[in-house]
């Protein structure tokens, strides 16, 4: 059984997703670091 897409199309979906959401990833990482810092200082 063959998938209905090529390998290039498969990885293209990940490339497009990562390109679209990368600013949010940075923001969420910074927010998570801040939360961990606040928990550690508490």
mmCIF entry with sequence, helices, sheets and N, C-alpha, C, O atoms, coordinates in Angstrom:
data_MODEL
# 
_entry.id   MODEL 
# 
_entity.id                         1 
_entity.type                       polymer 
_entity.pdbx_number_of_molecules   1 
# 
_entity_poly.entity_id                      1 
_entity_poly.type                           'polypeptide(L)' 
_entity_poly.nstd_linkage                   no 
_entity_poly.nstd_monomer                   no 
_entity_poly.pdbx_seq_one_letter_code       
;(UNK)(UNK)(UNK)(UNK)(UNK)(UNK)(UNK)(UNK)(UNK)(UNK)(UNK)(UNK)(UNK)(UNK)(UNK)(UNK)
(UNK)(UNK)(UNK)(UNK)(UNK)(UNK)(UNK)(UNK)(UNK)(UNK)(UNK)(UNK)(UNK)(UNK)(UNK)(UNK)
(UNK)(UNK)(UNK)(UNK)(UNK)(UNK)(UNK)(UNK)(UNK)(UNK)
;
_entity_poly.pdbx_seq_one_letter_code_can   XXXXXXXXXXXXXXXXXXXXXXXXXXXXXXXXXXXXXXXXXX 
_entity_poly.pdbx_strand_id                 A 
# 
loop_
_entity_poly_seq.entity_id 
_entity_poly_seq.num 
_entity_poly_seq.mon_id 
_entity_poly_seq.hetero 
1 1  UNK n 
1 2  UNK n 
1 3  UNK n 
1 4  UNK n 
1 5  UNK n 
1 6  UNK n 
1 7  UNK n 
1 8  UNK n 
1 9  UNK n 
1 10 UNK n 
1 11 UNK n 
1 12 UNK n 
1 13 UNK n 
1 14 UNK n 
1 15 UNK n 
1 16 UNK n 
1 17 UNK n 
1 18 UNK n 
1 19 UNK n 
1 20 UNK n 
1 21 UNK n 
1 22 UNK n 
1 23 UNK n 
1 24 UNK n 
1 25 UNK n 
1 26 UNK n 
1 27 UNK n 
1 28 UNK n 
1 29 UNK n 
1 30 UNK n 
1 31 UNK n 
1 32 UNK n 
1 33 UNK n 
1 34 UNK n 
1 35 UNK n 
1 36 UNK n 
1 37 UNK n 
1 38 UNK n 
1 39 UNK n 
1 40 UNK n 
1 41 UNK n 
1 42 UNK n 
# 
_struct_asym.id          A 
_struct_asym.entity_id   1 
# 
_struct_conf.conf_type_id            HELX_P 
_struct_conf.id                      HELX_P1 
_struct_conf.pdbx_PDB_helix_id       AA1 
_struct_conf.beg_label_comp_id       UNK 
_struct_conf.beg_label_asym_id       A 
_struct_conf.beg_label_seq_id        7 
_struct_conf.pdbx_beg_PDB_ins_code   ? 
_struct_conf.end_label_comp_id       UNK 
_struct_conf.end_label_asym_id       A 
_struct_conf.end_label_seq_id        41 
_struct_conf.pdbx_end_PDB_ins_code   ? 
_struct_conf.beg_auth_comp_id        UNK 
_struct_conf.beg_auth_asym_id        A 
_struct_conf.beg_auth_seq_id         7 
_struct_conf.end_auth_comp_id        UNK 
_struct_conf.end_auth_asym_id        A 
_struct_conf.end_auth_seq_id         41 
_struct_conf.pdbx_PDB_helix_class    1 
_struct_conf.details                 ? 
_struct_conf.pdbx_PDB_helix_length   35 
# 
_struct_conf_type.id          HELX_P 
_struct_conf_type.criteria    ? 
_struct_conf_type.reference   ? 
# 
loop_
_atom_site.group_PDB 
_atom_site.id 
_atom_site.type_symbol 
_atom_site.label_atom_id 
_atom_site.label_alt_id 
_atom_site.label_comp_id 
_atom_site.label_asym_id 
_atom_site.label_entity_id 
_atom_site.label_seq_id 
_atom_site.pdbx_PDB_ins_code 
_atom_site.Cartn_x 
_atom_site.Cartn_y 
_atom_site.Cartn_z 
_atom_site.occupancy 
_atom_site.B_iso_or_equiv 
_atom_site.pdbx_formal_charge 
_atom_site.auth_seq_id 
_atom_site.auth_comp_id 
_atom_site.auth_asym_id 
_atom_site.auth_atom_id 
_atom_site.pdbx_PDB_model_num 
ATOM 1   N N  . UNK A 1 1  ? 0.846  -1.178 0.000  1.00 0.00 ? 1  UNK A N  1 
ATOM 2   C CA . UNK A 1 1  ? 0.000  0.000  0.000  1.00 0.00 ? 1  UNK A CA 1 
ATOM 3   C C  . UNK A 1 1  ? 0.894  1.246  0.000  1.00 0.00 ? 1  UNK A C  1 
ATOM 4   O O  . UNK A 1 1  ? 1.818  1.352  0.807  1.00 0.00 ? 1  UNK A O  1 
ATOM 5   N N  . UNK A 1 2  ? 0.621  2.160  -0.884 1.00 0.00 ? 2  UNK A N  1 
ATOM 6   C CA . UNK A 1 2  ? 1.411  3.387  -0.999 1.00 0.00 ? 2  UNK A CA 1 
ATOM 7   C C  . UNK A 1 2  ? 0.617  4.567  -0.448 1.00 0.00 ? 2  UNK A C  1 
ATOM 8   O O  . UNK A 1 2  ? -0.591 4.658  -0.665 1.00 0.00 ? 2  UNK A O  1 
ATOM 9   N N  . UNK A 1 3  ? 1.290  5.471  0.263  1.00 0.00 ? 3  UNK A N  1 
ATOM 10  C CA . UNK A 1 3  ? 0.585  6.653  0.770  1.00 0.00 ? 3  UNK A CA 1 
ATOM 11  C C  . UNK A 1 3  ? 0.157  7.550  -0.398 1.00 0.00 ? 3  UNK A C  1 
ATOM 12  O O  . UNK A 1 3  ? 0.767  7.505  -1.466 1.00 0.00 ? 3  UNK A O  1 
ATOM 13  N N  . UNK A 1 4  ? -0.878 8.355  -0.203 1.00 0.00 ? 4  UNK A N  1 
ATOM 14  C CA . UNK A 1 4  ? -1.391 9.204  -1.287 1.00 0.00 ? 4  UNK A CA 1 
ATOM 15  C C  . UNK A 1 4  ? -0.591 10.492 -1.490 1.00 0.00 ? 4  UNK A C  1 
ATOM 16  O O  . UNK A 1 4  ? -1.095 11.446 -2.083 1.00 0.00 ? 4  UNK A O  1 
ATOM 17  N N  . UNK A 1 5  ? 0.649  10.525 -1.005 1.00 0.00 ? 5  UNK A N  1 
ATOM 18  C CA . UNK A 1 5  ? 1.486  11.712 -1.140 1.00 0.00 ? 5  UNK A CA 1 
ATOM 19  C C  . UNK A 1 5  ? 2.935  11.278 -1.263 1.00 0.00 ? 5  UNK A C  1 
ATOM 20  O O  . UNK A 1 5  ? 3.294  10.151 -0.925 1.00 0.00 ? 5  UNK A O  1 
ATOM 21  N N  . UNK A 1 6  ? 3.758  12.192 -1.754 1.00 0.00 ? 6  UNK A N  1 
ATOM 22  C CA . UNK A 1 6  ? 5.182  11.891 -1.890 1.00 0.00 ? 6  UNK A CA 1 
ATOM 23  C C  . UNK A 1 6  ? 5.915  12.269 -0.612 1.00 0.00 ? 6  UNK A C  1 
ATOM 24  O O  . UNK A 1 6  ? 5.364  12.940 0.260  1.00 0.00 ? 6  UNK A O  1 
ATOM 25  N N  . UNK A 1 7  ? 7.146  11.837 -0.514 1.00 0.00 ? 7  UNK A N  1 
ATOM 26  C CA . UNK A 1 7  ? 7.980  12.188 0.645  1.00 0.00 ? 7  UNK A CA 1 
ATOM 27  C C  . UNK A 1 7  ? 8.168  13.699 0.697  1.00 0.00 ? 7  UNK A C  1 
ATOM 28  O O  . UNK A 1 7  ? 8.144  14.292 1.776  1.00 0.00 ? 7  UNK A O  1 
ATOM 29  N N  . UNK A 1 8  ? 8.355  14.321 -0.455 1.00 0.00 ? 8  UNK A N  1 
ATOM 30  C CA . UNK A 1 8  ? 8.539  15.780 -0.499 1.00 0.00 ? 8  UNK A CA 1 
ATOM 31  C C  . UNK A 1 8  ? 7.290  16.502 0.003  1.00 0.00 ? 8  UNK A C  1 
ATOM 32  O O  . UNK A 1 8  ? 7.402  17.494 0.724  1.00 0.00 ? 8  UNK A O  1 
ATOM 33  N N  . UNK A 1 9  ? 6.113  16.023 -0.362 1.00 0.00 ? 9  UNK A N  1 
ATOM 34  C CA . UNK A 1 9  ? 4.879  16.638 0.118  1.00 0.00 ? 9  UNK A CA 1 
ATOM 35  C C  . UNK A 1 9  ? 4.728  16.447 1.627  1.00 0.00 ? 9  UNK A C  1 
ATOM 36  O O  . UNK A 1 9  ? 4.280  17.352 2.331  1.00 0.00 ? 9  UNK A O  1 
ATOM 37  N N  . UNK A 1 10 ? 5.099  15.284 2.109  1.00 0.00 ? 10 UNK A N  1 
ATOM 38  C CA . UNK A 1 10 ? 5.004  14.985 3.538  1.00 0.00 ? 10 UNK A CA 1 
ATOM 39  C C  . UNK A 1 10 ? 5.858  15.953 4.348  1.00 0.00 ? 10 UNK A C  1 
ATOM 40  O O  . UNK A 1 10 ? 5.385  16.560 5.308  1.00 0.00 ? 10 UNK A O  1 
ATOM 41  N N  . UNK A 1 11 ? 7.129  16.091 3.946  1.00 0.00 ? 11 UNK A N  1 
ATOM 42  C CA . UNK A 1 11 ? 8.003  17.001 4.679  1.00 0.00 ? 11 UNK A CA 1 
ATOM 43  C C  . UNK A 1 11 ? 7.665  18.455 4.401  1.00 0.00 ? 11 UNK A C  1 
ATOM 44  O O  . UNK A 1 11 ? 7.959  19.323 5.222  1.00 0.00 ? 11 UNK A O  1 
ATOM 45  N N  . UNK A 1 12 ? 7.057  18.734 3.266  1.00 0.00 ? 12 UNK A N  1 
ATOM 46  C CA . UNK A 1 12 ? 6.616  20.090 2.953  1.00 0.00 ? 12 UNK A CA 1 
ATOM 47  C C  . UNK A 1 12 ? 5.568  20.581 3.927  1.00 0.00 ? 12 UNK A C  1 
ATOM 48  O O  . UNK A 1 12 ? 5.542  21.764 4.269  1.00 0.00 ? 12 UNK A O  1 
ATOM 49  N N  . UNK A 1 13 ? 4.702  19.688 4.379  1.00 0.00 ? 13 UNK A N  1 
ATOM 50  C CA . UNK A 1 13 ? 3.686  20.066 5.360  1.00 0.00 ? 13 UNK A CA 1 
ATOM 51  C C  . UNK A 1 13 ? 4.351  20.509 6.664  1.00 0.00 ? 13 UNK A C  1 
ATOM 52  O O  . UNK A 1 13 ? 3.952  21.512 7.256  1.00 0.00 ? 13 UNK A O  1 
ATOM 53  N N  . UNK A 1 14 ? 5.354  19.771 7.107  1.00 0.00 ? 14 UNK A N  1 
ATOM 54  C CA . UNK A 1 14 ? 6.073  20.157 8.328  1.00 0.00 ? 14 UNK A CA 1 
ATOM 55  C C  . UNK A 1 14 ? 6.803  21.482 8.145  1.00 0.00 ? 14 UNK A C  1 
ATOM 56  O O  . UNK A 1 14 ? 6.824  22.314 9.051  1.00 0.00 ? 14 UNK A O  1 
ATOM 57  N N  . UNK A 1 15 ? 7.402  21.676 6.972  1.00 0.00 ? 15 UNK A N  1 
ATOM 58  C CA . UNK A 1 15 ? 8.113  22.930 6.696  1.00 0.00 ? 15 UNK A CA 1 
ATOM 59  C C  . UNK A 1 15 ? 7.150  24.106 6.756  1.00 0.00 ? 15 UNK A C  1 
ATOM 60  O O  . UNK A 1 15 ? 7.457  25.126 7.374  1.00 0.00 ? 15 UNK A O  1 
ATOM 61  N N  . UNK A 1 16 ? 5.988  23.978 6.120  1.00 0.00 ? 16 UNK A N  1 
ATOM 62  C CA . UNK A 1 16 ? 5.005  25.058 6.131  1.00 0.00 ? 16 UNK A CA 1 
ATOM 63  C C  . UNK A 1 16 ? 4.475  25.328 7.536  1.00 0.00 ? 16 UNK A C  1 
ATOM 64  O O  . UNK A 1 16 ? 4.306  26.481 7.932  1.00 0.00 ? 16 UNK A O  1 
ATOM 65  N N  . UNK A 1 17 ? 4.218  24.267 8.281  1.00 0.00 ? 17 UNK A N  1 
ATOM 66  C CA . UNK A 1 17 ? 3.726  24.430 9.657  1.00 0.00 ? 17 UNK A CA 1 
ATOM 67  C C  . UNK A 1 17 ? 4.758  25.150 10.511 1.00 0.00 ? 17 UNK A C  1 
ATOM 68  O O  . UNK A 1 17 ? 4.427  26.108 11.211 1.00 0.00 ? 17 UNK A O  1 
ATOM 69  N N  . UNK A 1 18 ? 6.006  24.697 10.460 1.00 0.00 ? 18 UNK A N  1 
ATOM 70  C CA . UNK A 1 18 ? 7.051  25.312 11.281 1.00 0.00 ? 18 UNK A CA 1 
ATOM 71  C C  . UNK A 1 18 ? 7.290  26.759 10.885 1.00 0.00 ? 18 UNK A C  1 
ATOM 72  O O  . UNK A 1 18 ? 7.553  27.601 11.744 1.00 0.00 ? 18 UNK A O  1 
ATOM 73  N N  . UNK A 1 19 ? 7.203  27.056 9.605  1.00 0.00 ? 19 UNK A N  1 
ATOM 74  C CA . UNK A 1 19 ? 7.356  28.442 9.154  1.00 0.00 ? 19 UNK A CA 1 
ATOM 75  C C  . UNK A 1 19 ? 6.219  29.316 9.671  1.00 0.00 ? 19 UNK A C  1 
ATOM 76  O O  . UNK A 1 19 ? 6.433  30.478 10.016 1.00 0.00 ? 19 UNK A O  1 
ATOM 77  N N  . UNK A 1 20 ? 5.021  28.765 9.724  1.00 0.00 ? 20 UNK A N  1 
ATOM 78  C CA . UNK A 1 20 ? 3.853  29.538 10.143 1.00 0.00 ? 20 UNK A CA 1 
ATOM 79  C C  . UNK A 1 20 ? 3.824  29.797 11.642 1.00 0.00 ? 20 UNK A C  1 
ATOM 80  O O  . UNK A 1 20 ? 3.350  30.851 12.066 1.00 0.00 ? 20 UNK A O  1 
ATOM 81  N N  . UNK A 1 21 ? 4.316  28.871 12.456 1.00 0.00 ? 21 UNK A N  1 
ATOM 82  C CA . UNK A 1 21 ? 4.145  29.005 13.906 1.00 0.00 ? 21 UNK A CA 1 
ATOM 83  C C  . UNK A 1 21 ? 5.420  29.362 14.655 1.00 0.00 ? 21 UNK A C  1 
ATOM 84  O O  . UNK A 1 21 ? 5.398  29.438 15.884 1.00 0.00 ? 21 UNK A O  1 
ATOM 85  N N  . UNK A 1 22 ? 6.535  29.586 13.955 1.00 0.00 ? 22 UNK A N  1 
ATOM 86  C CA . UNK A 1 22 ? 7.789  29.777 14.686 1.00 0.00 ? 22 UNK A CA 1 
ATOM 87  C C  . UNK A 1 22 ? 7.781  30.966 15.634 1.00 0.00 ? 22 UNK A C  1 
ATOM 88  O O  . UNK A 1 22 ? 8.376  30.850 16.705 1.00 0.00 ? 22 UNK A O  1 
ATOM 89  N N  . UNK A 1 23 ? 7.150  32.109 15.327 1.00 0.00 ? 23 UNK A N  1 
ATOM 90  C CA . UNK A 1 23 ? 7.180  33.184 16.333 1.00 0.00 ? 23 UNK A CA 1 
ATOM 91  C C  . UNK A 1 23 ? 6.476  32.770 17.631 1.00 0.00 ? 23 UNK A C  1 
ATOM 92  O O  . UNK A 1 23 ? 6.916  33.136 18.721 1.00 0.00 ? 23 UNK A O  1 
ATOM 93  N N  . UNK A 1 24 ? 5.419  32.031 17.517 1.00 0.00 ? 24 UNK A N  1 
ATOM 94  C CA . UNK A 1 24 ? 4.686  31.591 18.708 1.00 0.00 ? 24 UNK A CA 1 
ATOM 95  C C  . UNK A 1 24 ? 5.522  30.616 19.522 1.00 0.00 ? 24 UNK A C  1 
ATOM 96  O O  . UNK A 1 24 ? 5.441  30.618 20.750 1.00 0.00 ? 24 UNK A O  1 
ATOM 97  N N  . UNK A 1 25 ? 6.317  29.791 18.872 1.00 0.00 ? 25 UNK A N  1 
ATOM 98  C CA . UNK A 1 25 ? 7.171  28.845 19.590 1.00 0.00 ? 25 UNK A CA 1 
ATOM 99  C C  . UNK A 1 25 ? 8.164  29.587 20.474 1.00 0.00 ? 25 UNK A C  1 
ATOM 100 O O  . UNK A 1 25 ? 8.379  29.192 21.620 1.00 0.00 ? 25 UNK A O  1 
ATOM 101 N N  . UNK A 1 26 ? 8.763  30.638 19.970 1.00 0.00 ? 26 UNK A N  1 
ATOM 102 C CA . UNK A 1 26 ? 9.723  31.427 20.756 1.00 0.00 ? 26 UNK A CA 1 
ATOM 103 C C  . UNK A 1 26 ? 9.007  32.072 21.939 1.00 0.00 ? 26 UNK A C  1 
ATOM 104 O O  . UNK A 1 26 ? 9.509  32.045 23.063 1.00 0.00 ? 26 UNK A O  1 
ATOM 105 N N  . UNK A 1 27 ? 7.856  32.642 21.692 1.00 0.00 ? 27 UNK A N  1 
ATOM 106 C CA . UNK A 1 27 ? 7.095  33.288 22.763 1.00 0.00 ? 27 UNK A CA 1 
ATOM 107 C C  . UNK A 1 27 ? 6.709  32.283 23.847 1.00 0.00 ? 27 UNK A C  1 
ATOM 108 O O  . UNK A 1 27 ? 6.828  32.580 25.035 1.00 0.00 ? 27 UNK A O  1 
ATOM 109 N N  . UNK A 1 28 ? 6.253  31.112 23.453 1.00 0.00 ? 28 UNK A N  1 
ATOM 110 C CA . UNK A 1 28 ? 5.858  30.109 24.437 1.00 0.00 ? 28 UNK A CA 1 
ATOM 111 C C  . UNK A 1 28 ? 7.050  29.575 25.224 1.00 0.00 ? 28 UNK A C  1 
ATOM 112 O O  . UNK A 1 28 ? 6.917  29.289 26.414 1.00 0.00 ? 28 UNK A O  1 
ATOM 113 N N  . UNK A 1 29 ? 8.202  29.438 24.593 1.00 0.00 ? 29 UNK A N  1 
ATOM 114 C CA . UNK A 1 29 ? 9.400  29.012 25.319 1.00 0.00 ? 29 UNK A CA 1 
ATOM 115 C C  . UNK A 1 29 ? 9.805  30.051 26.361 1.00 0.00 ? 29 UNK A C  1 
ATOM 116 O O  . UNK A 1 29 ? 10.161 29.699 27.486 1.00 0.00 ? 29 UNK A O  1 
ATOM 117 N N  . UNK A 1 30 ? 9.752  31.316 25.993 1.00 0.00 ? 30 UNK A N  1 
ATOM 118 C CA . UNK A 1 30 ? 10.076 32.378 26.950 1.00 0.00 ? 30 UNK A CA 1 
ATOM 119 C C  . UNK A 1 30 ? 9.068  32.413 28.100 1.00 0.00 ? 30 UNK A C  1 
ATOM 120 O O  . UNK A 1 30 ? 9.445  32.608 29.255 1.00 0.00 ? 30 UNK A O  1 
ATOM 121 N N  . UNK A 1 31 ? 7.801  32.225 27.784 1.00 0.00 ? 31 UNK A N  1 
ATOM 122 C CA . UNK A 1 31 ? 6.771  32.191 28.814 1.00 0.00 ? 31 UNK A CA 1 
ATOM 123 C C  . UNK A 1 31 ? 6.983  31.008 29.757 1.00 0.00 ? 31 UNK A C  1 
ATOM 124 O O  . UNK A 1 31 ? 6.831  31.152 30.970 1.00 0.00 ? 31 UNK A O  1 
ATOM 125 N N  . UNK A 1 32 ? 7.326  29.858 29.221 1.00 0.00 ? 32 UNK A N  1 
ATOM 126 C CA . UNK A 1 32 ? 7.577  28.675 30.047 1.00 0.00 ? 32 UNK A CA 1 
ATOM 127 C C  . UNK A 1 32 ? 8.788  28.900 30.949 1.00 0.00 ? 32 UNK A C  1 
ATOM 128 O O  . UNK A 1 32 ? 8.770  28.503 32.114 1.00 0.00 ? 32 UNK A O  1 
ATOM 129 N N  . UNK A 1 33 ? 9.831  29.526 30.429 1.00 0.00 ? 33 UNK A N  1 
ATOM 130 C CA . UNK A 1 33 ? 11.015 29.804 31.238 1.00 0.00 ? 33 UNK A CA 1 
ATOM 131 C C  . UNK A 1 33 ? 10.669 30.775 32.377 1.00 0.00 ? 33 UNK A C  1 
ATOM 132 O O  . UNK A 1 33 ? 11.138 30.611 33.504 1.00 0.00 ? 33 UNK A O  1 
ATOM 133 N N  . UNK A 1 34 ? 9.858  31.768 32.075 1.00 0.00 ? 34 UNK A N  1 
ATOM 134 C CA . UNK A 1 34 ? 9.437  32.724 33.103 1.00 0.00 ? 34 UNK A CA 1 
ATOM 135 C C  . UNK A 1 34 ? 8.618  32.031 34.195 1.00 0.00 ? 34 UNK A C  1 
ATOM 136 O O  . UNK A 1 34 ? 8.815  32.292 35.382 1.00 0.00 ? 34 UNK A O  1 
ATOM 137 N N  . UNK A 1 35 ? 7.715  31.162 33.796 1.00 0.00 ? 35 UNK A N  1 
ATOM 138 C CA . UNK A 1 35 ? 6.897  30.438 34.773 1.00 0.00 ? 35 UNK A CA 1 
ATOM 139 C C  . UNK A 1 35 ? 7.768  29.558 35.658 1.00 0.00 ? 35 UNK A C  1 
ATOM 140 O O  . UNK A 1 35 ? 7.575  29.515 36.873 1.00 0.00 ? 35 UNK A O  1 
ATOM 141 N N  . UNK A 1 36 ? 8.726  28.855 35.056 1.00 0.00 ? 36 UNK A N  1 
ATOM 142 C CA . UNK A 1 36 ? 9.624  28.019 35.852 1.00 0.00 ? 36 UNK A CA 1 
ATOM 143 C C  . UNK A 1 36 ? 10.459 28.853 36.816 1.00 0.00 ? 36 UNK A C  1 
ATOM 144 O O  . UNK A 1 36 ? 10.705 28.437 37.948 1.00 0.00 ? 36 UNK A O  1 
ATOM 145 N N  . UNK A 1 37 ? 10.890 30.018 36.375 1.00 0.00 ? 37 UNK A N  1 
ATOM 146 C CA . UNK A 1 37 ? 11.650 30.909 37.246 1.00 0.00 ? 37 UNK A CA 1 
ATOM 147 C C  . UNK A 1 37 ? 10.797 31.380 38.407 1.00 0.00 ? 37 UNK A C  1 
ATOM 148 O O  . UNK A 1 37 ? 11.262 31.405 39.546 1.00 0.00 ? 37 UNK A O  1 
ATOM 149 N N  . UNK A 1 38 ? 9.563  31.751 38.135 1.00 0.00 ? 38 UNK A N  1 
ATOM 150 C CA . UNK A 1 38 ? 8.681  32.198 39.199 1.00 0.00 ? 38 UNK A CA 1 
ATOM 151 C C  . UNK A 1 38 ? 8.380  31.087 40.190 1.00 0.00 ? 38 UNK A C  1 
ATOM 152 O O  . UNK A 1 38 ? 8.290  31.332 41.393 1.00 0.00 ? 38 UNK A O  1 
ATOM 153 N N  . UNK A 1 39 ? 8.226  29.868 39.692 1.00 0.00 ? 39 UNK A N  1 
ATOM 154 C CA . UNK A 1 39 ? 7.994  28.730 40.591 1.00 0.00 ? 39 UNK A CA 1 
ATOM 155 C C  . UNK A 1 39 ? 9.234  28.468 41.457 1.00 0.00 ? 39 UNK A C  1 
ATOM 156 O O  . UNK A 1 39 ? 9.118  28.182 42.649 1.00 0.00 ? 39 UNK A O  1 
ATOM 157 N N  . UNK A 1 40 ? 10.407 28.567 40.850 1.00 0.00 ? 40 UNK A N  1 
ATOM 158 C CA . UNK A 1 40 ? 11.645 28.304 41.606 1.00 0.00 ? 40 UNK A CA 1 
ATOM 159 C C  . UNK A 1 40 ? 11.886 29.367 42.668 1.00 0.00 ? 40 UNK A C  1 
ATOM 160 O O  . UNK A 1 40 ? 12.426 29.060 43.730 1.00 0.00 ? 40 UNK A O  1 
ATOM 161 N N  . UNK A 1 41 ? 11.500 30.598 42.405 1.00 0.00 ? 41 UNK A N  1 
ATOM 162 C CA . UNK A 1 41 ? 11.722 31.679 43.361 1.00 0.00 ? 41 UNK A CA 1 
ATOM 163 C C  . UNK A 1 41 ? 10.680 31.703 44.460 1.00 0.00 ? 41 UNK A C  1 
ATOM 164 O O  . UNK A 1 41 ? 10.887 32.345 45.490 1.00 0.00 ? 41 UNK A O  1 
ATOM 165 N N  . UNK A 1 42 ? 9.600  31.038 44.270 1.00 0.00 ? 42 UNK A N  1 
ATOM 166 C CA . UNK A 1 42 ? 8.508  31.044 45.245 1.00 0.00 ? 42 UNK A CA 1 
ATOM 167 C C  . UNK A 1 42 ? 8.812  30.284 46.459 1.00 0.00 ? 42 UNK A C  1 
ATOM 168 O O  . UNK A 1 42 ? 7.980  30.207 47.363 1.00 0.00 ? 42 UNK A O  1 
# 
